[in-house]
Amino acid sequence: MGGATSKNRVQTANNAITDEKMEELKMMTSLTAAELQRVLVIFNKLDIFQTEQVDFSEILAHVDFIKNSPFGERMLEVYDLDCSRKLMLKEFAMLCSIFVPSCPREKKLKFLFDLYDLDNDGGLSTEDVFDSIKKMVSSEQTLKQHGGVKWK
């Protein structure tokens, strides 16, 4: 699926990265080589202008597990390390790695804490919890208005 490996580079749909970069991404994300390859293919499909960064709007429009979450935009904000409203490959891979079984529990818990810490103050205030619940309830009401979730 678009990935031929040479001695020093991994070729993906639009781009090639070095083996060293691939190893660095594997170490920082807990993704297997196959999982990382899939992440690279998705990222490169979203990076249509080959700028090595993808705008939130592209991710929200095309990545189902983010698009369908009431916390989709917040997930992106948690991993947008430079607050640019764009994710670089490293940030996108770190986000995707949270959802694989091999991700350490501590990383998942840190992600959840950061997800609900809406004001980024390092704590979960009553307002953070209330606003998080409002997001979930609002999402549930939207689902009911549009006929619910359809399972394939």
DSSP file (Angstrom, degrees, kcal/mol; ACC not computed):
  #  RESIDUE AA STRUCTURE BP1 BP2  ACC     N-H-->O    O-->H-N    N-H-->O    O-->H-N    TCO  KAPPA ALPHA  PHI   PSI    X-CA   Y-CA   Z-CA
    1    1 A M              0   0    0      0, 0.0    12,-0.2     0, 0.0     3,-0.0   0.000 360.0 360.0 360.0  62.2    0.0    0.0    0.0
    2    2 A G        +     0   0    0     10,-0.1     2,-0.5     1,-0.1     0, 0.0   0.647 360.0 114.5  80.7  16.0    2.5    2.6   -1.2
    3    3 A G        +     0   0    0      9,-0.1     2,-0.5     2,-0.0     9,-0.2  -0.808  28.9 164.5-130.2  97.4    5.4    1.6    1.0
    4    4 A A        -     0   0    0     -2,-0.5     7,-1.8     7,-0.3     2,-0.5  -0.912  28.0-141.2-104.6 134.5    8.6    0.2   -0.5
    5    5 A T  B     -A   10   0A   0     -2,-0.5     5,-0.2     5,-0.2     2,-0.2  -0.807  18.9-177.8-100.8 132.3   11.6    0.1    1.7
    6    6 A S        -     0   0    0      3,-2.5     5,-0.0    -2,-0.5     0, 0.0  -0.487  48.2 -85.8-108.3-173.4   15.1    1.0    0.6
    7    7 A K  S    S+     0   0    0     -2,-0.2     3,-0.0     1,-0.2    12,-0.0   0.902 121.7  11.8 -62.6 -41.7   18.3    0.8    2.6
    8    8 A N  S    S+     0   0    0      1,-0.1    11,-1.9    10,-0.1     2,-0.3   0.474 121.5  53.2-118.8  -3.7   18.0    4.4    4.1
    9    9 A R  E     - B   0  18A   0      9,-0.3    -3,-2.5    10,-0.1     2,-0.6  -0.967  57.9-144.4-138.2 150.1   14.4    5.6    3.3
   10   10 A V  E     -AB   5  17A   0      7,-3.2     7,-2.0    -2,-0.3     2,-0.4  -0.970  25.3-146.8-109.6 121.4   10.8    4.5    3.7
   11   11 A Q  E     + B   0  16A   0     -7,-1.8    -7,-0.3    -2,-0.6     5,-0.2  -0.749  22.3 173.5 -92.3 131.6    8.7    5.6    0.7
   12   12 A T        -     0   0    0      3,-3.0   -10,-0.1    -2,-0.4    -9,-0.1  -0.594  51.1 -69.7-122.1-172.0    5.1    6.5    1.3
   13   13 A A  S    S-     0   0    0      1,-0.2    28,-0.1    -2,-0.2   -11,-0.1   0.888 123.4  -1.4 -50.0 -54.4    2.4    8.0   -0.9
   14   14 A N  S    S+     0   0    0      1,-0.1     2,-0.3    27,-0.1    -1,-0.2   0.528 128.6  34.4-113.9  -9.7    3.8   11.5   -1.3
   15   15 A N        -     0   0    0     25,-0.1    -3,-3.0     2,-0.0     2,-0.4  -0.892  58.9-136.7-148.2 163.2    7.0   11.5    0.7
   16   16 A A  E     -B   11   0A   0     -2,-0.3     2,-0.3    -5,-0.2    -5,-0.2  -0.985  16.7-167.5-127.0 141.4   10.0    9.6    1.9
   17   17 A I  E     -B   10   0A   0     -7,-2.0    -7,-3.2    -2,-0.4    -2,-0.0  -0.928  28.1-104.0-124.9 155.3   11.4    9.6    5.4
   18   18 A T  E  >  -B    9   0A   0     -2,-0.3     4,-2.2    -9,-0.2    -9,-0.3  -0.296  26.0-116.6 -73.0 158.9   14.7    8.3    6.6
   19   19 A D  H  > S+     0   0    0    -11,-1.9     4,-2.6     1,-0.2     5,-0.2   0.864 117.9  56.6 -60.1 -35.8   15.1    5.0    8.5
   20   20 A E  H  > S+     0   0    0    -12,-0.3     4,-2.4     2,-0.2    -1,-0.2   0.916 107.3  46.8 -63.3 -43.3   16.4    7.1   11.4
   21   21 A K  H  > S+     0   0    0      2,-0.2     4,-2.5     1,-0.2    -1,-0.2   0.894 111.2  52.7 -64.8 -39.6   13.2    9.3   11.5
   22   22 A M  H  X S+     0   0    0     -4,-2.2     4,-2.3     2,-0.2    -2,-0.2   0.926 110.7  46.9 -61.4 -45.0   11.1    6.1   11.3
   23   23 A E  H  X S+     0   0    0     -4,-2.6     4,-2.4     2,-0.2    -2,-0.2   0.899 110.9  52.3 -63.8 -41.1   12.9    4.6   14.3
   24   24 A E  H  X S+     0   0    0     -4,-2.4     4,-2.2     1,-0.2    -2,-0.2   0.922 110.8  47.3 -60.7 -44.8   12.6    7.9   16.2
   25   25 A L  H  X S+     0   0    0     -4,-2.5     4,-1.3     1,-0.2     6,-0.4   0.896 110.7  52.1 -64.6 -40.3    8.8    7.9   15.5
   26   26 A K  H  X S+     0   0    0     -4,-2.3     4,-1.8     1,-0.2     5,-0.3   0.912 111.6  47.1 -61.9 -42.0    8.5    4.3   16.6
   27   27 A M  H  < S+     0   0    0     -4,-2.4    -2,-0.2     1,-0.2    -1,-0.2   0.898 115.2  43.5 -68.2 -40.8   10.3    5.0   19.9
   28   28 A M  H  < S+     0   0    0     -4,-2.2    -1,-0.2    -5,-0.2    -2,-0.2   0.652 123.6  35.2 -81.6 -13.4    8.3    8.1   20.7
   29   29 A T  H  < S-     0   0    0     -4,-1.3    -2,-0.2    -5,-0.2    -1,-0.2   0.640  90.2-130.4-115.0 -17.1    4.9    6.7   19.8
   30   30 A S     <  +     0   0    0     -4,-1.8     2,-0.2     1,-0.3    -3,-0.1   0.623  59.8 143.5  69.4  14.1    4.9    2.9   20.7
   31   31 A L        -     0   0    0     -6,-0.4    -1,-0.3    -5,-0.3    -2,-0.2  -0.608  50.6-123.9 -82.3 144.4    3.6    2.2   17.2
   32   32 A T     >  -     0   0    0     -2,-0.2     4,-2.8    -3,-0.1     5,-0.2  -0.328  31.9-102.0 -74.2 168.9    4.8   -0.9   15.3
   33   33 A A  H  > S+     0   0    0      1,-0.2     4,-2.2     2,-0.2     5,-0.1   0.907 124.7  48.8 -59.7 -41.8    6.4   -0.5   11.9
   34   34 A A  H  > S+     0   0    0      2,-0.2     4,-1.9     1,-0.2    -1,-0.2   0.910 112.6  47.1 -66.4 -42.3    3.2   -1.6   10.2
   35   35 A E  H  > S+     0   0    0      1,-0.2     4,-2.2     2,-0.2    -2,-0.2   0.917 112.8  49.4 -65.0 -42.7    1.1    0.8   12.3
   36   36 A L  H  X S+     0   0    0     -4,-2.8     4,-2.6     1,-0.2    -1,-0.2   0.881 107.0  55.4 -64.2 -37.7    3.5    3.7   11.7
   37   37 A Q  H  X S+     0   0    0     -4,-2.2     4,-2.2    -5,-0.2    -1,-0.2   0.914 108.3  48.4 -60.8 -42.5    3.4    2.9    8.0
   38   38 A R  H  X S+     0   0    0     -4,-1.9     4,-2.4     2,-0.2    -2,-0.2   0.906 110.5  51.2 -64.0 -41.3   -0.4    3.3    8.0
   39   39 A V  H  X S+     0   0    0     -4,-2.2     4,-2.9     1,-0.2    -2,-0.2   0.912 109.5  51.0 -61.0 -42.5   -0.2    6.5    9.9
   40   40 A L  H  X S+     0   0    0     -4,-2.6     4,-2.7     2,-0.2    -2,-0.2   0.906 109.2  49.9 -61.8 -42.7    2.3    7.8    7.3
   41   41 A V  H  X S+     0   0    0     -4,-2.2     4,-1.9     2,-0.2    -2,-0.2   0.933 113.4  45.8 -63.0 -45.5    0.0    6.9    4.4
   42   42 A I  H  X S+     0   0    0     -4,-2.4     4,-1.9     2,-0.2    -2,-0.2   0.939 113.4  49.6 -62.3 -47.2   -2.9    8.7    6.1
   43   43 A F  H  X S+     0   0    0     -4,-2.9     4,-2.1     1,-0.2    -2,-0.2   0.920 110.7  49.5 -59.0 -44.9   -0.8   11.7    6.9
   44   44 A N  H  < S+     0   0    0     -4,-2.7    -1,-0.2     1,-0.2    -2,-0.2   0.832 108.0  53.6 -67.3 -31.7    0.5   12.0    3.3
   45   45 A K  H  < S+     0   0    0     -4,-1.9    -1,-0.2    -5,-0.2    -2,-0.2   0.872 113.1  44.2 -67.4 -35.5   -3.0   11.7    1.9
   46   46 A L  H  < S+     0   0    0     -4,-1.9     2,-1.9     1,-0.2    -2,-0.2   0.804  99.8  72.1 -76.5 -29.9   -4.0   14.6    4.1
   47   47 A D    ><  +     0   0    0     -4,-2.1     3,-1.7     1,-0.2    -1,-0.2  -0.471  60.0 160.7 -85.4  66.5   -0.9   16.7    3.3
   48   48 A I  T 3  S+     0   0    0     -2,-1.9    -1,-0.2     1,-0.3    -2,-0.1   0.759  73.0  46.5 -65.9 -26.2   -2.0   17.4   -0.2
   49   49 A F  T 3  S-     0   0    0     -3,-0.2    -1,-0.3     4,-0.2    -2,-0.1   0.368 107.4-125.4 -96.0   5.1    0.4   20.4   -0.6
   50   50 A Q    <   +     0   0    0     -3,-1.7    -2,-0.1    -6,-0.2     4,-0.1   0.898  64.1 140.0  52.2  48.7    3.3   18.4    0.8
   51   51 A T        -     0   0    0      2,-0.4    -1,-0.1    37,-0.0     3,-0.1   0.421  68.9-118.6 -96.1  -1.6    4.0   21.0    3.5
   52   52 A E  S    S+     0   0    0      1,-0.2    37,-0.6    -5,-0.2     2,-0.3   0.717  89.2  79.9  66.1  23.3    4.8   18.3    6.1
   53   53 A Q  E     -C   88   0B   0     35,-0.2     2,-0.4   -10,-0.1    -2,-0.4  -0.974  66.2-147.2-153.5 149.2    1.9   19.7    8.2
   54   54 A V  E     -C   87   0B   0     33,-2.6    33,-2.8    -2,-0.3    -7,-0.1  -0.974  20.2-122.5-125.4 130.4   -1.9   19.2    8.1
   55   55 A D  E >>  -C   86   0B   0     -2,-0.4     4,-1.7    31,-0.3     3,-0.8  -0.338  23.7-118.5 -66.8 145.5   -4.5   21.7    9.0
   56   56 A F  H 3> S+     0   0    0     29,-2.3     4,-3.2     1,-0.2     5,-0.3   0.887 113.4  59.8 -49.6 -43.1   -7.0   20.8   11.7
   57   57 A S  H 3> S+     0   0    0     28,-0.3     4,-1.5     1,-0.2    -1,-0.2   0.863 103.9  49.6 -60.7 -36.7   -9.8   21.3    9.2
   58   58 A E  H <> S+     0   0    0     -3,-0.8     4,-1.5     2,-0.2    -1,-0.2   0.920 113.8  45.2 -66.4 -43.7   -8.4   18.5    6.9
   59   59 A I  H  X S+     0   0    0     -4,-1.7     4,-2.5     1,-0.2     3,-0.3   0.934 113.2  49.9 -65.9 -45.8   -8.0   16.1    9.8
   60   60 A L  H  < S+     0   0    0     -4,-3.2    -1,-0.2     1,-0.2    -2,-0.2   0.805 113.9  47.0 -63.7 -28.8  -11.5   16.9   11.2
   61   61 A A  H  < S+     0   0    0     -4,-1.5    -1,-0.2    -5,-0.3    -2,-0.2   0.768 125.8  23.8 -82.2 -26.4  -13.0   16.4    7.7
   62   62 A H  H  < S+     0   0    0     -4,-1.5     2,-0.8    -3,-0.3    -2,-0.2   0.591  98.4  80.3-123.2 -12.3  -11.3   13.1    6.8
   63   63 A V    >X  -     0   0    0     -4,-2.5     4,-3.2    -5,-0.2     3,-1.3  -0.854  60.7-160.0-104.9 104.8  -10.2   11.1    9.9
   64   64 A D  H 3> S+     0   0    0     -2,-0.8     4,-2.8     1,-0.3    -1,-0.2   0.846  84.9  54.7 -55.4 -45.9  -13.3    9.3   11.1
   65   65 A F  H 34 S+     0   0    0      1,-0.2    -1,-0.3     2,-0.2    -2,-0.0   0.756 119.3  36.3 -66.6 -20.1  -12.2    8.6   14.7
   66   66 A I  H X4 S+     0   0    0     -3,-1.3     3,-1.4    -7,-0.2     6,-0.2   0.846 115.8  52.5 -91.6 -45.0  -11.5   12.3   15.2
   67   67 A K  H 3< S+     0   0    0     -4,-3.2    -2,-0.2    -8,-0.3    -3,-0.2   0.858 110.6  49.0 -58.1 -37.9  -14.3   13.6   13.1
   68   68 A N  T 3< S+     0   0    0     -4,-2.8    -1,-0.3    -5,-0.2    -2,-0.1   0.375  93.7  92.6 -88.8   4.8  -16.9   11.5   15.0
   69   69 A S  S X  S-     0   0    0     -3,-1.4     3,-1.7    -5,-0.1     4,-0.3  -0.804  71.4-140.4-100.6 138.7  -15.8   12.5   18.5
   70   70 A P  T 3  S+     0   0    0      0, 0.0     3,-0.2     0, 0.0     4,-0.2   0.696 110.8  48.5 -65.0 -15.4  -17.2   15.4   20.5
   71   71 A F  T 3> S+     0   0    0      1,-0.1     4,-2.9     2,-0.1     5,-0.2   0.126  76.7 117.9-107.1  18.7  -13.6   16.0   21.5
   72   72 A G  H <> S+     0   0    0     -3,-1.7     4,-1.6     1,-0.2    -1,-0.1   0.923  79.5  40.7 -53.5 -53.2  -12.2   15.8   18.0
   73   73 A E  H  > S+     0   0    0     -4,-0.3     4,-2.1     1,-0.2    -1,-0.2   0.890 114.5  53.4 -65.2 -38.1  -10.8   19.3   17.9
   74   74 A R  H  > S+     0   0    0      1,-0.2     4,-2.2     2,-0.2    -1,-0.2   0.884 103.6  57.0 -64.6 -37.9   -9.6   19.1   21.5
   75   75 A M  H  X S+     0   0    0     -4,-2.9     4,-1.2     1,-0.2    -1,-0.2   0.921 108.8  47.0 -56.4 -43.6   -7.7   15.9   20.6
   76   76 A L  H  X S+     0   0    0     -4,-1.6     4,-0.9     1,-0.2     3,-0.3   0.902 109.1  53.8 -65.9 -41.1   -5.9   17.9   18.0
   77   77 A E  H >< S+     0   0    0     -4,-2.1     3,-0.6     1,-0.2    -1,-0.2   0.879 102.7  58.3 -61.0 -38.4   -5.2   20.8   20.3
   78   78 A V  H 3< S+     0   0    0     -4,-2.2    -1,-0.2     1,-0.2    -2,-0.2   0.875 115.2  35.4 -60.3 -37.8   -3.6   18.4   22.9
   79   79 A Y  H 3< S+     0   0    0     -4,-1.2     2,-1.8    -3,-0.3    -1,-0.2   0.435  87.3 101.9 -99.3   0.4   -1.0   17.3   20.4
   80   80 A D    X<  -     0   0    0     -4,-0.9     3,-1.7    -3,-0.6    -1,-0.1  -0.618  51.2-180.0 -82.0  83.0   -0.5   20.6   18.5
   81   81 A L  T 3  S+     0   0    0     -2,-1.8    -1,-0.2     1,-0.3     6,-0.1   0.765  76.9  40.8 -62.9 -29.7    2.7   21.3   20.4
   82   82 A D  T 3  S-     0   0    0      4,-0.3    -1,-0.3    -3,-0.1    -2,-0.1   0.319 105.0-124.2-101.9   8.4    3.4   24.7   18.6
   83   83 A C    <   +     0   0    0     -3,-1.7    -2,-0.1    -6,-0.2    -6,-0.1   0.820  69.3 133.3  56.0  36.3   -0.3   25.8   18.8
   84   84 A S  S    S-     0   0    0      2,-0.4    -1,-0.1   -29,-0.0     3,-0.1   0.509  72.6-120.9 -91.7  -6.4   -0.3   26.4   15.0
   85   85 A R  S    S+     0   0    0      1,-0.3   -29,-2.3    -5,-0.1     2,-0.3   0.751  87.9  95.0  63.6  26.2   -3.7   24.6   14.4
   86   86 A K  E     -C   55   0B   0    -31,-0.3     2,-0.5   -30,-0.1    -2,-0.4  -0.986  69.0-138.4-138.9 145.7   -1.7   22.2   12.2
   87   87 A L  E     -C   54   0B   0    -33,-2.8   -33,-2.6    -2,-0.3     2,-0.2  -0.909   8.8-149.3-108.4 134.2   -0.2   18.9   13.0
   88   88 A M  E  >  -C   53   0B   0     -2,-0.5     4,-2.7   -35,-0.2     5,-0.2  -0.466  40.0 -95.4 -84.6 168.6    3.2   17.8   11.8
   89   89 A L  H  > S+     0   0    0    -37,-0.6     4,-2.9     1,-0.2     5,-0.2   0.899 125.5  53.0 -53.9 -45.0    3.9   14.1   11.3
   90   90 A K  H  > S+     0   0    0      1,-0.2     4,-2.2     2,-0.2    -1,-0.2   0.925 112.0  44.8 -58.0 -46.2    5.4   13.7   14.7
   91   91 A E  H  > S+     0   0    0      2,-0.2     4,-2.2     1,-0.2    -1,-0.2   0.906 114.1  49.1 -65.8 -42.3    2.3   15.2   16.4
   92   92 A F  H  X S+     0   0    0     -4,-2.7     4,-2.5     2,-0.2    -2,-0.2   0.906 111.8  48.9 -64.5 -42.2   -0.1   13.2   14.2
   93   93 A A  H  X S+     0   0    0     -4,-2.9     4,-2.1    -5,-0.2    -1,-0.2   0.888 109.7  52.3 -65.2 -39.3    1.7   10.0   15.0
   94   94 A M  H  X S+     0   0    0     -4,-2.2     4,-0.8    -5,-0.2    -2,-0.2   0.911 110.9  47.9 -63.5 -41.6    1.7   10.7   18.7
   95   95 A L  H >< S+     0   0    0     -4,-2.2     3,-1.0     1,-0.2     4,-0.4   0.951 112.6  47.5 -62.2 -50.1   -2.0   11.3   18.6
   96   96 A C  H >< S+     0   0    0     -4,-2.5     3,-1.4     1,-0.2    -1,-0.2   0.842 103.5  63.3 -61.8 -33.4   -2.7    8.1   16.6
   97   97 A S  H >< S+     0   0    0     -4,-2.1     3,-1.5     1,-0.3    -1,-0.2   0.764  88.0  70.0 -66.3 -24.3   -0.5    6.1   19.0
   98   98 A I  T << S+     0   0    0     -3,-1.0    -1,-0.3    -4,-0.8    -2,-0.2   0.790  97.0  53.8 -60.8 -26.8   -2.8    6.8   21.9
   99   99 A F  T <  S+     0   0    0     -3,-1.4    -1,-0.3    -4,-0.4    -2,-0.2   0.335  87.2  94.4 -96.6   6.7   -5.4    4.5   20.4
  100  100 A V  S X  S-     0   0    0     -3,-1.5     3,-1.8    -4,-0.1   -69,-0.0  -0.772  79.7-123.9 -98.0 146.6   -3.3    1.4   19.9
  101  101 A P  T 3  S+     0   0    0      0, 0.0    -1,-0.1     0, 0.0    -4,-0.0   0.790 107.3  61.8 -58.0 -29.2   -3.3   -1.4   22.5
  102  102 A S  T 3  S+     0   0    0    -72,-0.1     3,-0.1     2,-0.1    -4,-0.1   0.570  75.3 112.6 -77.6  -7.0    0.4   -1.2   22.9
  103  103 A C  S <  S-     0   0    0     -3,-1.8   -73,-0.1    -6,-0.2     5,-0.1  -0.476  80.1-105.6 -66.2 130.8    0.4    2.4   24.1
  104  104 A P    >>  -     0   0    0      0, 0.0     4,-1.8     0, 0.0     3,-0.6  -0.261  21.0-124.1 -59.2 143.1    1.4    2.5   27.8
  105  105 A R  H 3> S+     0   0    0      1,-0.2     4,-2.8     2,-0.2     5,-0.2   0.859 109.5  59.6 -55.9 -39.4   -1.4    3.2   30.2
  106  106 A E  H 3> S+     0   0    0      1,-0.2     4,-2.4     2,-0.2    -1,-0.2   0.887 104.9  49.2 -60.4 -39.8    0.4    6.2   31.7
  107  107 A K  H <> S+     0   0    0     -3,-0.6     4,-2.4     2,-0.2    -1,-0.2   0.901 111.2  49.7 -66.2 -40.1    0.4    7.9   28.2
  108  108 A K  H  X S+     0   0    0     -4,-1.8     4,-2.5     2,-0.2    -2,-0.2   0.920 112.0  47.6 -64.4 -43.1   -3.3    7.2   27.8
  109  109 A L  H  X S+     0   0    0     -4,-2.8     4,-2.6     2,-0.2    -2,-0.2   0.902 111.3  50.6 -65.4 -40.7   -4.2    8.6   31.2
  110  110 A K  H  X S+     0   0    0     -4,-2.4     4,-2.7    -5,-0.2    -1,-0.2   0.910 110.3  50.8 -61.6 -42.2   -2.0   11.7   30.6
  111  111 A F  H  X S+     0   0    0     -4,-2.4     4,-2.6     2,-0.2    -2,-0.2   0.937 110.8  48.0 -60.8 -46.9   -3.9   12.2   27.3
  112  112 A L  H  X S+     0   0    0     -4,-2.5     4,-2.1     2,-0.2    -2,-0.2   0.915 111.7  50.0 -61.8 -42.7   -7.3   11.9   28.9
  113  113 A F  H  X S+     0   0    0     -4,-2.6     4,-1.5     1,-0.2    -1,-0.2   0.954 113.8  45.0 -58.7 -49.7   -6.3   14.3   31.7
  114  114 A D  H  < S+     0   0    0     -4,-2.7    -2,-0.2     1,-0.2    -1,-0.2   0.851 109.4  57.2 -63.4 -34.4   -5.0   16.8   29.0
  115  115 A L  H  < S+     0   0    0     -4,-2.6    -1,-0.2     1,-0.2    -2,-0.2   0.906 113.1  38.7 -62.2 -42.7   -8.2   16.3   27.0
  116  116 A Y  H  < S+     0   0    0     -4,-2.1     2,-2.1     1,-0.2    -1,-0.2   0.645  93.5  87.0 -85.8 -15.5  -10.4   17.3   29.9
  117  117 A D    ><  +     0   0    0     -4,-1.5     3,-1.8     1,-0.2    -1,-0.2  -0.528  57.8 171.0 -80.8  73.5   -8.2   20.1   31.1
  118  118 A L  T 3  S+     0   0    0     -2,-2.1    -1,-0.2     1,-0.3     6,-0.1   0.756  71.6  47.1 -63.6 -28.4   -9.9   22.5   28.7
  119  119 A D  T 3  S-     0   0    0      4,-0.2    -1,-0.3    -3,-0.2    -2,-0.1   0.381 103.0-130.2 -95.8   5.5   -8.2   25.6   30.1
  120  120 A N    <   +     0   0    0     -3,-1.8    -2,-0.1    -6,-0.2     4,-0.1   0.819  64.6 133.8  54.6  37.3   -4.7   24.0   30.1
  121  121 A D  S    S-     0   0    0      2,-0.4    -1,-0.1     4,-0.0     3,-0.1   0.381  78.1-107.4 -97.7   5.3   -4.0   25.1   33.7
  122  122 A G  S    S+     0   0    0      1,-0.2     2,-0.3    -5,-0.2    -8,-0.0   0.563  92.0  78.7  83.4   7.8   -2.7   21.7   34.7
  123  123 A G  S    S-     0   0    0     -9,-0.1     2,-0.8   -10,-0.0    -2,-0.4  -0.958  79.0-118.7-142.9 160.5   -5.8   20.8   36.8
  124  124 A L        -     0   0    0     -2,-0.3     2,-0.1    -3,-0.1    -7,-0.1  -0.867  38.1-172.1-103.6 102.9   -9.3   19.6   36.3
  125  125 A S     >  -     0   0    0     -2,-0.8     4,-2.2     1,-0.1     5,-0.2  -0.366  40.1-104.0 -85.9 168.7  -11.6   22.3   37.6
  126  126 A T  H  > S+     0   0    0      1,-0.2     4,-2.9     2,-0.2     5,-0.2   0.890 124.7  54.0 -57.3 -39.7  -15.4   22.1   38.0
  127  127 A E  H  > S+     0   0    0      2,-0.2     4,-3.0     1,-0.2     5,-0.2   0.899 105.7  51.9 -64.1 -41.1  -15.7   24.2   34.9
  128  128 A D  H  > S+     0   0    0      2,-0.2     4,-2.1     1,-0.2    -2,-0.2   0.938 113.6  44.1 -58.9 -47.0  -13.5   21.8   32.9
  129  129 A V  H  X S+     0   0    0     -4,-2.2     4,-2.4     2,-0.2    -2,-0.2   0.932 114.8  48.5 -65.5 -45.7  -15.6   18.8   34.0
  130  130 A F  H  X S+     0   0    0     -4,-2.9     4,-2.4     1,-0.2    -2,-0.2   0.924 112.8  47.7 -60.6 -45.8  -18.9   20.7   33.3
  131  131 A D  H  X S+     0   0    0     -4,-3.0     4,-2.0     2,-0.2    -1,-0.2   0.859 110.7  52.4 -65.3 -35.2  -17.7   21.9   29.9
  132  132 A S  H  X S+     0   0    0     -4,-2.1     4,-1.9    -5,-0.2    -1,-0.2   0.912 109.9  48.1 -65.4 -42.4  -16.6   18.3   29.0
  133  133 A I  H  X S+     0   0    0     -4,-2.4     4,-2.9     1,-0.2     5,-0.2   0.908 108.9  54.2 -64.4 -41.1  -20.0   17.0   30.0
  134  134 A K  H  X S+     0   0    0     -4,-2.4     4,-2.9     1,-0.2     5,-0.2   0.901 106.5  52.5 -59.0 -40.7  -21.7   19.7   27.9
  135  135 A K  H  X S+     0   0    0     -4,-2.0     4,-2.1     2,-0.2    -1,-0.2   0.924 112.3  44.9 -60.0 -44.4  -19.6   18.6   24.9
  136  136 A M  H  X S+     0   0    0     -4,-1.9     4,-2.2     2,-0.2    -2,-0.2   0.918 115.4  46.0 -67.8 -43.4  -20.8   15.0   25.3
  137  137 A V  H  X S+     0   0    0     -4,-2.9     4,-2.5     2,-0.2    -2,-0.2   0.913 112.5  51.0 -66.1 -42.6  -24.4   15.9   25.9
  138  138 A S  H  X S+     0   0    0     -4,-2.9     4,-2.1    -5,-0.2    -1,-0.2   0.903 110.8  49.2 -60.1 -41.9  -24.4   18.3   23.0
  139  139 A S  H  X S+     0   0    0     -4,-2.1     4,-2.1    -5,-0.2    -1,-0.2   0.896 110.2  51.0 -64.5 -40.8  -22.9   15.6   20.8
  140  140 A E  H  X S+     0   0    0     -4,-2.2     4,-2.2     2,-0.2    -2,-0.2   0.903 109.7  49.8 -64.0 -42.2  -25.6   13.1   22.0
  141  141 A Q  H  X S+     0   0    0     -4,-2.5     4,-2.3     1,-0.2    -1,-0.2   0.896 109.3  52.0 -64.5 -39.5  -28.4   15.5   21.1
  142  142 A T  H  X S+     0   0    0     -4,-2.1     4,-1.6     2,-0.2     6,-0.2   0.909 108.3  51.4 -62.1 -42.3  -26.9   16.1   17.7
  143  143 A L  H  <>S+     0   0    0     -4,-2.1     5,-4.2     1,-0.2    -2,-0.2   0.922 110.3  48.6 -60.3 -44.3  -26.9   12.3   17.1
  144  144 A K  H ><5S+     0   0    0     -4,-2.2     3,-1.2     1,-0.2    -1,-0.2   0.892 109.4  52.7 -64.0 -39.2  -30.5   12.1   18.1
  145  145 A Q  H 3<5S+     0   0    0     -4,-2.3    -1,-0.2     1,-0.3    -2,-0.2   0.828 112.1  45.8 -64.8 -31.5  -31.5   14.9   15.8
  146  146 A H  T 3<5S-     0   0    0     -4,-1.6    -1,-0.3    -5,-0.2    -2,-0.2   0.161 128.2 -91.4-100.9  17.9  -29.8   13.2   12.9
  147  147 A G  T < 5 -     0   0    0     -3,-1.2    -3,-0.2    -5,-0.1    -2,-0.1   0.639  64.6 -95.1  87.4  13.4  -31.2    9.8   13.4
  148  148 A G      < -     0   0    0     -5,-4.2     2,-0.4    -6,-0.2    -4,-0.0  -0.217  65.6 -34.3  79.5-168.0  -28.4    8.4   15.6
  149  149 A V        -     0   0    0     -2,-0.0     2,-0.6     2,-0.0    -2,-0.0  -0.776  52.1-147.4 -94.7 134.5  -25.5    6.3   14.7
  150  150 A K        -     0   0    0     -2,-0.4     2,-0.4     2,-0.0    -2,-0.1  -0.914  11.5-147.2-104.4 122.3  -25.8    3.8   11.9
  151  151 A W              0   0    0     -2,-0.6    -2,-0.0     1,-0.1     0, 0.0  -0.713 360.0 360.0 -89.7 136.8  -23.7    0.7   12.3
  152  152 A K              0   0    0     -2,-0.4    -1,-0.1     0, 0.0    -2,-0.0   0.430 360.0 360.0 -89.1 360.0  -22.3   -1.0    9.2
